[in-house]
Amino acid sequence: MQFRKVIHISGILIPILAKTDIIGKNLTIALILFGLVVYLIIEVLKPKISVDILSLVYRENELKGFSTEPLSYIFSVLSLLSLSFFIDEKICFAAIAVLAAGDGFAGVVGRRYGKHKFSFNRNKSWEGSVSGFIAASIAGFYFAGAIALIGSFFGMLAGAVNRQDNIAVPYAALVAMGLVSYLFFAVS
């Protein structure tokens, strides 16, 4: 497994850290901002860094020029952590979990075992999406309970149809969980 995917999946630690009394949301946001600075420094220094080292975290098409995928991942995580101050933090944390665990495992399993490609997106497979749904559901359940199943489904659906999955996956999950929460509590 590429080190890039290890970093992606380890994003599940972000809401865990944010949820603790020791670290909390503010310090977690500060740590993510530090990670953003490190990423930007690496981007600036990219021409001076060995391709062997860069290939641990960059795809081949990202070795030259500015890579936007890590930036979109960081943006999604930072924005969801920030939103958790204003809306239900459980669904914000679950949306981060759907991105980290679901999208991460979908990529790993899909690349390795994905034999049944979607007709509408030949880069994605049923195997990847189903494994992503399972991983996202388990990780999301820890933060938001059963509603995470809805977020995981819509997150993986968004990942299957959208090229910008680092943004589409967590926000599809967040919107779906938010709508279901609103409808459930509005009816009750």
PLY file of the C-alpha trace (Angstrom):
ply
format ascii 1.0
element vertex 188
property float x
property float y
property float z
element edge 187
property int vertex1
property int vertex2
end_header
0.00 0.00 0.00
1.32 3.41 -0.95
2.30 5.63 2.00
-0.12 8.20 0.57
-3.07 5.90 1.42
-1.72 5.33 4.93
-1.77 9.11 5.43
-5.28 9.30 3.93
-6.70 6.55 6.14
-4.91 7.83 9.25
-7.14 10.91 8.91
-9.57 8.91 11.05
-7.41 10.03 13.99
-8.36 13.67 13.37
-11.91 13.54 14.79
-10.69 11.23 17.55
-8.14 13.88 18.60
-10.70 16.66 18.23
-13.11 14.78 20.46
-10.67 14.34 23.35
-10.41 16.73 26.26
-6.61 16.64 26.08
-6.28 17.90 22.49
-9.72 19.17 21.47
-10.90 20.89 18.32
-8.80 24.06 18.54
-5.47 22.26 18.89
-6.48 19.73 16.23
-7.19 22.59 13.82
-3.78 24.07 14.68
-2.13 20.70 13.93
-3.94 20.47 10.58
-2.84 24.02 9.74
0.74 23.00 10.56
0.29 20.05 8.20
-0.93 22.48 5.53
2.23 24.57 5.93
4.41 21.43 5.65
2.51 20.39 2.51
2.97 23.84 0.93
6.70 23.79 1.74
7.02 20.37 0.10
5.17 21.68 -2.95
7.60 24.60 -3.24
10.62 22.33 -2.75
9.27 19.55 -4.97
11.79 20.14 -7.81
14.67 19.70 -5.33
13.34 16.49 -3.71
14.21 13.04 -5.06
11.52 11.44 -7.21
11.97 8.23 -5.20
10.93 10.05 -2.03
8.14 12.03 -3.71
6.66 8.89 -5.24
5.88 7.64 -1.71
3.17 10.28 -1.37
2.54 11.56 -4.90
0.99 9.84 -7.86
3.03 9.85 -11.06
0.90 12.60 -12.62
1.45 14.79 -9.51
5.24 14.71 -9.50
5.43 17.79 -11.70
3.36 20.87 -11.04
1.14 21.71 -8.10
-0.84 18.81 -6.63
-4.36 19.82 -5.59
-5.63 16.53 -4.13
-3.85 16.80 -0.77
-4.97 20.43 -0.58
-8.61 19.45 -1.13
-8.30 16.78 1.59
-6.88 19.30 4.06
-9.53 21.86 3.08
-12.34 19.37 3.68
-11.01 18.30 7.07
-10.38 21.89 8.21
-13.79 23.09 7.04
-15.59 20.17 8.69
-13.73 20.73 11.96
-14.66 24.42 11.76
-18.30 23.61 11.00
-18.38 21.37 14.08
-18.42 24.54 16.21
-21.75 25.55 14.62
-23.58 22.35 13.66
-23.78 18.87 15.17
-20.17 17.84 15.73
-21.10 14.15 15.59
-22.04 14.34 11.91
-19.05 16.58 11.12
-16.72 14.03 12.73
-18.53 11.17 10.96
-18.11 12.99 7.62
-14.34 13.16 8.24
-14.41 9.45 9.08
-16.25 8.71 5.82
-13.55 10.60 3.91
-10.61 9.05 5.75
-11.73 5.44 6.19
-14.30 5.06 3.42
-12.53 6.83 0.58
-9.17 5.49 1.74
-10.23 1.84 1.82
-12.22 2.22 -1.40
-9.03 3.31 -3.13
-6.88 0.54 -1.69
-9.36 -2.29 -2.32
-10.53 -0.88 -5.64
-7.01 -0.65 -7.07
-6.05 -4.12 -5.87
-9.26 -6.14 -6.32
-11.55 -3.95 -8.41
-12.65 -6.11 -11.31
-16.22 -4.86 -11.75
-15.94 -1.27 -12.96
-18.86 1.14 -12.99
-20.16 1.86 -16.48
-20.31 5.59 -15.69
-16.78 5.75 -14.22
-14.22 3.21 -15.38
-11.76 4.38 -12.68
-14.03 3.15 -9.85
-15.26 -0.34 -9.00
-18.02 -2.04 -7.05
-15.41 -3.77 -4.90
-13.83 -0.45 -3.92
-17.13 1.29 -3.26
-18.58 -1.56 -1.17
-15.41 -1.88 0.91
-15.39 1.90 1.31
-19.00 1.82 2.47
-18.21 -0.85 5.07
-15.12 0.98 6.38
-16.94 4.34 6.39
-19.94 2.85 8.19
-17.79 1.32 10.92
-15.69 4.46 11.40
-18.66 6.83 11.12
-20.77 4.77 13.52
-18.28 5.51 16.29
-19.05 9.22 16.00
-22.67 9.44 14.89
-24.32 6.06 15.39
-26.64 4.47 12.83
-27.08 7.70 10.86
-23.50 7.15 9.65
-24.83 4.38 7.39
-26.73 7.05 5.42
-23.66 9.29 5.29
-21.47 6.39 4.23
-23.83 5.40 1.42
-24.07 8.91 -0.01
-20.37 9.57 0.54
-19.36 6.48 -1.41
-21.94 7.27 -4.10
-20.44 10.75 -4.47
-16.97 9.23 -4.64
-18.06 6.89 -7.43
-19.46 9.66 -9.63
-17.15 12.59 -8.84
-13.47 13.19 -9.63
-13.05 15.58 -6.68
-13.76 12.89 -4.11
-11.82 14.60 -1.30
-14.53 17.26 -1.33
-17.54 15.36 -2.68
-17.32 12.36 -0.33
-17.36 14.12 3.06
-19.81 16.81 2.02
-22.26 14.33 0.48
-22.04 12.40 3.76
-22.51 15.57 5.83
-25.51 16.81 3.82
-27.19 13.38 3.85
-26.72 12.95 7.60
-27.78 16.53 8.23
-30.98 16.15 6.19
-31.90 12.86 7.84
-31.20 14.35 11.28
-33.31 17.40 10.50
-36.20 15.35 9.08
-36.07 12.88 11.97
-36.02 15.55 14.65
-38.50 17.79 12.81
-41.04 14.92 12.71
-40.45 13.79 16.32
0 1
1 2
2 3
3 4
4 5
5 6
6 7
7 8
8 9
9 10
10 11
11 12
12 13
13 14
14 15
15 16
16 17
17 18
18 19
19 20
20 21
21 22
22 23
23 24
24 25
25 26
26 27
27 28
28 29
29 30
30 31
31 32
32 33
33 34
34 35
35 36
36 37
37 38
38 39
39 40
40 41
41 42
42 43
43 44
44 45
45 46
46 47
47 48
48 49
49 50
50 51
51 52
52 53
53 54
54 55
55 56
56 57
57 58
58 59
59 60
60 61
61 62
62 63
63 64
64 65
65 66
66 67
67 68
68 69
69 70
70 71
71 72
72 73
73 74
74 75
75 76
76 77
77 78
78 79
79 80
80 81
81 82
82 83
83 84
84 85
85 86
86 87
87 88
88 89
89 90
90 91
91 92
92 93
93 94
94 95
95 96
96 97
97 98
98 99
99 100
100 101
101 102
102 103
103 104
104 105
105 106
106 107
107 108
108 109
109 110
110 111
111 112
112 113
113 114
114 115
115 116
116 117
117 118
118 119
119 120
120 121
121 122
122 123
123 124
124 125
125 126
126 127
127 128
128 129
129 130
130 131
131 132
132 133
133 134
134 135
135 136
136 137
137 138
138 139
139 140
140 141
141 142
142 143
143 144
144 145
145 146
146 147
147 148
148 149
149 150
150 151
151 152
152 153
153 154
154 155
155 156
156 157
157 158
158 159
159 160
160 161
161 162
162 163
163 164
164 165
165 166
166 167
167 168
168 169
169 170
170 171
171 172
172 173
173 174
174 175
175 176
176 177
177 178
178 179
179 180
180 181
181 182
182 183
183 184
184 185
185 186
186 187
